[in-house]
Amino acid sequence: MNVSFSNSGSVAPLRADTLFLILIGIFAAIGGGLTAMVGGTIPFFLYSLPIAAAVVLADYRNGVWLLVLLLPFASTQMVPRQVFEVTGFNSENCLLVLTFSSLCLASLREAVRFPHLPPALLVYVALIALAAYSGSGSAEQAITIPGEEPLTVKTYILDNFAKPMIILVVAWMAAVVSRNGGGQSLIWALAGALVTFFMLVVADLVGNGISLESLASAGERGFLSWTGMHANEIGLMANLGFAILLYTAVATARPIPRLTLFACAIAAAAMAALTFSRGAFIGLAIIVGHYLITRRRTGQIVLALSIIVGVTLLLPGAFVERATTGFATEDTHAITAGRPDMIWRPLLPTFWEAPILGHGLGSTMWATPNLRGEMLPVGHPHNAYLGVLFDMGMVGVAVVAAFFWSAWAMFRRLAKNHGDPLWRGVFEGGVVCLMCLAVQGLTDDRFVPTYPQVALWLCYGLALGQAQSTCSTKRTQP
């Protein structure tokens, strides 16, 4: 009896002490975090790094989740590019190293199943590496874009090879999480990132008193330059996220997660609309149009049409003005923003200088007409198809087409046959993402991994994991 009482008496103080220490730790964390934030980027970074390390090393899945949350901001000015003036020493790379280390440790402790990489992906990556190597020899001859630093070989390799590889590594980590029975939580990380981005854009517009009418003018294409991304890039990123979140929400059974995902999807769509990018407008039309065409339930179609009609009637005239710029006057230059005459036609003859393997990634920057001032001084041809043709030649066209065709086939197969309805929704969103990229690629972006394509590459990684899962082809019958 005495022993039992003494044991019970010793447990209570221990629990009280533990609770007291936890409370002290919470207050210290909050106080230290606020102090670090006031102190600037470096103190906050140094304060956050040990906390992030503890969270990530405890479970590599936490690191992948944080990477997906951070990746949409990685190319913006909202995330420090370097700390202590050390190139590459930033939050993204530190988190990537911590997550990879945690994954390696987890593979030693438990049976982690790694997905097999398809040959189409391996050849695609090899082609990117070859094109980056080819272009590095000409990088220092590139024009200097107004407002930017002269291009060096180091900067060229970081921008054109290292950053795409980081995106692919995160996609591979997402595939590992998906292969080992997880992955759905990563959709929430994507949703959180897009909603946060949307709130920051709205806060900037409201805080600076910028009107929608001013944003609709062709001369205001740089109104989102404070983010470090062009409006067209943000529009593409928002559309790809909107596609995945919308179709995931449709496939979600529980009402609260379903409504939450719908709200996040609406935020992503609103962000795409606020960019006033006509490519983003077309992407939105593709996503909504695909939804209406593929829904077989009358109630869903009627509800969607009602929402579309209501939004159209309430839509400010600035959106219509921007979407129809140049059509009333039949001004081809205004409709195309001068791309055919000032970019594409001067560049076309340069294809024959290296038709097989191309000139290397980003070759527009040192193309002959660009160096001679015979075209607009741009860093890429504002057409993803021409970009592949000039940068990687006919071999690149074949390899890139084969890779994206394989991705399309995988998405279609999983969207049709996966055993989990939620995953079917995710991969139907992936199919629509590819459609958006194919159309918006006519006027912008690239067919190599870029940060605006984060949602697509996350979906690809999740698909790789699910394609090799035992339950992926066991569809439940309704």
Secondary structure, 3 states (H helix, E strand, C coil): CHHHHHHHHHHHHHHHHHHHHHHHHHHHHHHHHHHHHHHCHHHHHHHHHHHHHHHHHHCHHHHHHHHHHHHHHCCCCCCCCCECCECCCCHHHHHHHHHHHHHHHHHHHCCCCCCCCCHHHHHHHHHHHHHHHHHHCCHHHCCCCCCCCCCCHHHHHHHHHHHHHHHHHHHHHHHHHHHCCCCHHHHHHHHHHHHHHHHHHHHHHHHCCCCHHHHCCHHHCCCCHHHCCCHHHHHHHHHHHHHHHHHHHHHCCCHHHHHHHHHHHHHHHHHHHHCCCHHHHHHHHHHHHHHHHHCCCHHHHHHHHHHHHHHHHHCCHHHHHHHCCCCCCCCHHHHHCCHHHHHHHHHHHHHHHCCCCCCCCCHHHHCHHHHCCCCCCCCCCCCHHHHHHHHHHHHHHHHHHHHHHHHHHHHHHHHHHCCCHHHHHHHHHHHHHHHHHHHHCCCCCCCCCCHHHHHHHHHHHHHHHHHCCCCCCCCCCC
